[in-house]
Amino acid sequence: MNKTFEIGDRTVGDGQSCYLIAEIGSNHNQDWDLALRLIDAAAEAGADAVKFQTFKSETHVSKFAKMPSYLMEGESIQELLKTLELDREWQKPLQTHAHKRGVHFFSSPCDIEAVDLLAEIGAPAMKVASFDLPDLRLIRHIAKTQVPVILSTGMADWMDIQRAIDVCEDVGNPNIVLLQCTSLYPAPVELSNLRAMTAMRNTFDVLTGYSDHTLGDTVSCAAVAMGACMIEKHFTLDRTLDGPDHSFAMEPAEFAEMVTRIRATEAAFGDGAKNGPRGPEVEMADKVRRSTHAERNIAKGERITEDMLVIKRPGKGIPPHLIDQVIGRTARQDIQADQWIEWSMI
């Protein structure tokens, strides 16, 4: 069964072009002008949406929490996140700017207030980060807004996913996308596990996509080829900027190249039918495929035997699979050696 739903003015799901999210996250560095420039660059690169992260460090992480090893060992993660908080007053004007640039604006809300503020401005979807998937209270509150819920599944097991889906469906919200994800930054290609998208789709009967933390676009393009309806990719203007998520993010020119490759991949899908030559292939079938030809001169009235026939190009004559229907017939006209044989000739 085909599954689709709407994110703003865009239909997402089966039979639709892949929905591409530029994950700005905290890469705004609390700089308003940088946030605007990121939105502009994402729109120009072909993103369908820009996504931010909305959290307060004190309520998001314990002051005793240790820094992940890919960041600054010994530093306070709470203090780091404090420097990356999005000013919640920015969300509405950022959304207005994004709309002017033709892209959707939404966020990953990390607390109940953040959910309510995004719902208040009419965010067309909300995202739950892999780290927050166990927080069923948060997911329930998001699902109650009745906007599509995007669930990243890095580190999750089947029951983590089932519980999150159950919470959404319990409040009457079936519009769910599960994103396969590897929660490493950057993520090694060999841990991508793209087949999990298919497994989750078959198990939970919901749409699936891929949140890509690998470098480059190879895995994202492969995910689209395997049926991803949504791709999320971290986005920055410059990987050398300060901040924990810039170094593995995709710069605008790279994102634009990824969009081009993904759209080319989608254009290659076709409809699955095998009905013979298509479009320009007709000429090739006519001129380059094989058909039945005369091996030697055949005189009018002569009975045709197998040794008088040969299969070669072009394909203008009787198809090779019908050569046995030619043998034993009589030539209606002189047929020159190497001439393709048509039904009217015999």
N, C-alpha and C positions, 0 to 999 in steps of 0.2 A: 504493500500500500504506500502510495506517495505521501510524504509528509511535508507540509510547508506552513509557515506562519509569517506574520509581518513584523519587521523592525522598522518603525517609521513608515516611510513610503516604499520600502524595499521588501520584496518577497524573498524569504530565505528558505532553503531546503531542497528537496529532490527536484531535479529538472531546472534548477536556477543556477546562475553563475555564483561562484564561491564568494561569500561575504568576507571582505578583507579588512581586518582591524589593525590600525596603527596604535600599538600600545605605548602611549606616551608615559603612562604610569606616574612616576615621581621625577621624570627627566626634565620637568619644568624648572627644577632647582629653586622653587619659590620666586621665580622671576616672571612677572606678568608678560613682558615683551617676548621672552623666550617661549612662553606657553603659546602666545599668538603665532609666533613664527613656526613653531612645531605644527600647529593646526594647518597653517598655510602650506607648509612643505608636504604634509601628509595628503592634503587635498590635491596638490599638484602632482603628487606621485601616483595617484589613482586609488587611494584608500576609500573604502565605503564608510568607515567610522574612525573616530579617534576615541581612545579610552584613557581615562585617568584613574587614579586611586585616591579614595577619600578615607582618611583615617586620622585618629589622634593618638600620638605615640603612647601617652599614659594609659589609655584604655585599650590599646591594641597589643601591647607587650609589657611584660613584667620588667621592673627595674633590675631584677636579678637575672634576666635572660642573657645568655651568652651569644656573642657574635658568630655567625656561620663562618667556617674557615675560609670561604672565598672572599670574605671582607677583611676588615682590619682586626686582627686578633687582639684581644685585650680591651677593645673599645666597648662602650655601652651601646647596644643596639637601640635601646630606647632613646638615647641622646642623638644617635644617627638619624632615626626616623623623625625626631622632632624637627630636624633641619629639612625634611622632605615633605612635610605636611602640606596638603593643598588648602589654601584659604577657601573656605566653603562659600564665601561671598563671591568668589570668582566664577562659580559654576554656571550661574545663569548667563553672565556676559560671555563666558567662553562658549556656551551652547549657542548663543546668538551669533557669535562669530563663526562657529563651525557651520551653522545653517547657511550663512551667507556664502560660505565656501563650498556648499553642496555636500557636506559630510555629516553623519550623525555624531552626536556627542553623548557619551555615557561614561560610567565609572564603575569601579569595584568598591562598593560601600563596605566598610569594615565595622560599622556599628549601626545601631537602630536609628539614631538621629541622621546619619548619613543616608540611610535608605529613605527616610521621610523627606529629606531635602531634595533628593534626586526625583522622587515621585512628585514632589511639589512643582518642580520645573518641567515635568513631563519627559523625563529621560525615557527613550524608547526601548531600552533593555537595561539589565544590570548583570554584572559579572561577579561570580564568586571565585576568588583565588584558590588554588590548590591547598594552600596553608589553612584556609578558612572552611574547607569542605566539612570538617567534623562539627561545625557550629550550626546545628539544626535550628536553633532559635533564630539566628540571623537569616538562614535560608528561608525559613517559614515567613518571616517578615517581608523579605524580598518578594517571595512568590505571591503573597497577598496583594501586592500592587498590581498583579495580573499582567505585567510586562514580561516578555521572554526572559528566561533565566539561563544564563550561560555558566556552566559548572566546569571548572578545570579539575582534572582528576589525577594530577601528579601525586605520587606516593599512595594513592587510594587502593583499597582492595574492593572486592565485589560488594561487600556489605556496606562499606562507606558510601558507595555510589547508590546502592539500593535505598538506603535510609534517606539520602538527599532527594532522590526522585520521589520517594513516598511522601515526604514533607510537602513538596510542590504539588503533587497530585491530590493530597489531602485537602488542600485549600482551593482546588479547582483550577490549577494552572498546569496544563499539559505541555506548554510551549517551552521545551527544554532542549538545550544543546549541550552534549558532553564533549569536552575537549580533551583528547589524549595529550599528555604533557609529561615532560621529564623535569623534575624540580631541581635542576642544576644549572649553573650560570657561568660560562656557557655549558650547554648540554652536549655530551659526546653523541655523535651520529648513531653509534651502535646501540645506544639505549633508547632510541626513538620509539621502537615498538609500534609501528604504524598499524600493524594488524589488530591492535587493541581497538581501533576505531570500528572495524568490522565486528569484532566480538561484542563490543558494547552495543552497537546498533542491533545486532541479532538478539542479544540478551534482554535489553531493556526497551527495545522498540522506540527509540528516540533518535533524533538527529545527532550526528557526531562530526567533529572537526579536529583541528590540531592547533595547540598553542606551542609555538616553535621557539625554543631557546638555543637551538644550534646556530652556528655561524653560517652565513650564506643562505641561499634559497633552495638548495637541492632537496632537502627533506620536505619543505613546504610544497614544492611542485609535485613531489612524489605523493604526498598526502592528498593533494587534489586529484591526482590520477587514480588514487584508491578510493575516492568518493567523499572526501572532506567537503562539507558544505560551508565551513568557516575556517579561516586561518587568522591567527593572532600573532603578531610579530612586534617585538620591542623596537621602539623608534627613537632616534636621536638626530640632532643636526650634526653632531661631531662626537665621535667615540672617545676623544681625548678630554671631554668636559669632565669636571668633578662630579662625583656621584656614583653610587654603587651599580646602577643599571645602564650606564652609557657604554661601557667598554664592550659589551656583547650585543648591543643594539644595532639595528640596521640604519644606515644613513639614507637620506632621501633618494639619491641616484640609484642606490642598490635596491631600495624598496620599489622604485619605478621599474627597474629591470625585472624584479620578481613579479610585479603585476603583469608585465608584458608576457613573461613566460607562463604564468598561470592562465592568462586568457588564451594564449596559444594552445596550451594543454587542453583547455575546455573546448576550443574550436575543433580539436582533433577527435573528440569523443564520437561524433556522428550519432546515427540512430540504431546502429547494430544490424541493419538490413543488408543482405547481399543480393542485390537485384541486377547485377551486371554493371556495365560501364556507367560512370557518373560524369555528367558535364563534359569537361575537356578530355576525359578518358575515352569518349566515343571515338574520337579521331585515332587514338592509339590502338583501340580494338580493331578499327577498320584497316589500319596501315601496318600494324606490328604483330598482332596475334597471328597464329597459324590457321591455315585452312587447307582444303584438298586441292592439289594442283596436278597437272599432267606431267608424268615423268618423261614422256616422249610424245611425238606427234600422234594424234588420234584422228583417224579419218571418219568422215560422216558415214553413219551406218555401221561402224565397227562396234563389236561387242566389247565392253570394257572389262579388263581383267585386273587383278590386284597389282601386277607388275607394271601396269600403265600409270599408277598413281603414286604420288608422294605428298607428304605433309610438310609445308613450309610457309613462311610469311609471304604476303600479307594475309589478313583475315577476311578477305572479300569473298572467298569461295565457300563451298559447303563445309560446315564445321567438321573437324576431324572425327568426332564421335559418331558421325553418320557415314563414315567412309564405306562401311559394309553395305549401306543402301545404294551406293554408287556402283559397286561391283556387280556385274551382270546386266547392267543397263546398256542401252545403245546410244551412241553419240548422234545427236540431231544435226550437228554441224562439225566442220573440221575444227579441231582444238589443237592449238600449237603447244609444243613442249614448253613447259614452265608456266603455262597459262593457268590461273585459278579456274576451277570448274564451278559453274553455277547451275542451279536446277534447270534453268531454261535451256541449257546446252545438251541435256541428256533426256 
